[in-house]
Amino acid sequence: MDVEKGYLQVPGKRSTVGCYQEFEFRPRQWLSGIKEVELSFLPDGASMLLVVEVDRSFRGDSYRTLRLSPQSSSAEVQQALRAVLG
């Protein structure tokens, strides 16, 4: 986990604080060529955007944004992340 200086930006939305936190995960075993997954959260009105950066060997970084409601359960978040990670 670290704090990045700058703004987290996705189409149509940008953070306003000047820094943002990233949660970094590295798989313990080979997982579809994934070297690292970084998660950041961006408030968006009544919901939260989960910004997922996937760093894959040989294919570079890819970004996805998932919209979460305050009522999203852990199981729903896990299911959405599994879909992103393939």
N, C-alpha and C positions, 0 to 999 in steps of 0.2 A: 504494500500500500504506500502510495506517495501522494504528494500535493504538487500539481503542475502549475507553473506560473503562466498566465494567459487566459484565454476565453475558450470555453467549450462551445463549439458551434455545430449545428446540424441545420439542414434546410429549413428556413423559416423560424429558427430559434437560436438565441445566443445567450450564454450566461452573462451576468452583469457584475460579478464580484472581482474579477481579475485573477482568479485562481480556481482550480477545481481539483477534486480528489479522484484518484484512480485506484481501483482494487485490481491487483494483478494476480493472475493464476497461471501456473505452469503445470501441465499434466505430468504425473509421475511415470506414465507409460505412454507409448506412441498412441496418438489419438487423431487419426485422419490428417497427419502431417501438421497438427497444431503445435506451435512452439509456445505461444502465450495467448491468454485472453485477458483483456482489460475492460473493466466495467466502470462507468461513470454515470452519475445521476444528475438530471437537469429538471428542476421544477417547471411545470407548464400549467399554470392555473390550478384546476382541481385534480390534475393528474401528474404523473411523473414520467419523464422520458428516461429510459435506460439505454445508454449508448454503449454498444458492444463493439470493441475492436478485436478482430481475430488476426493474429500473426501466424501465417502458415508457411512452412518450408516450401521453397520453390515457387510460391504464388504471391508472396507479399501480403500486405495488410488489406483487410476488408472491414467495412463499417456497416453496422445495422443499428436501427433505432427501434426500440419496442416501447409502446405506450402502456403504462401500468396505472391502474386505478388504485385508490386507497384501499379498496376491498380485495385487491389481488392476493390470492393465497400463495404460500411458498410453492405449492404443487403447480400452480399456474405459471409462476415465474420459471420454475425448473423446466416445465414443458416448453415454454417459449425459447429458453436458452438451448435446449436440446435441438429444437428445430433450426436454430441459427447455426449451431455447431455441426449439424449433420451427423 
